[in-house]
Amino acid sequence: MKKCFYASLAEAQQATQALGIASQAEYQQRHLENPRLPSRPECDLFRQLAILAHIFR
């Protein structure tokens, strides 16, 4: 079964901020607290990297 990620950058940003995640290193340690956040946002470059860049801008 394919994992369901957030449909928009804004949703992923809100979820990350709600967890209080403030850096990429912290994201890698804590992303499992929300199953809709991708484990490796550097994969799937067209979507997941855009999410990471938007979250930490």
Secondary structure, 3 states (H helix, E strand, C coil): CCCCCCCCHHHHHHHHHHCCCCCHHHHHHHHHHCCCCCCCCCCCHHHHHHHHHHHCC
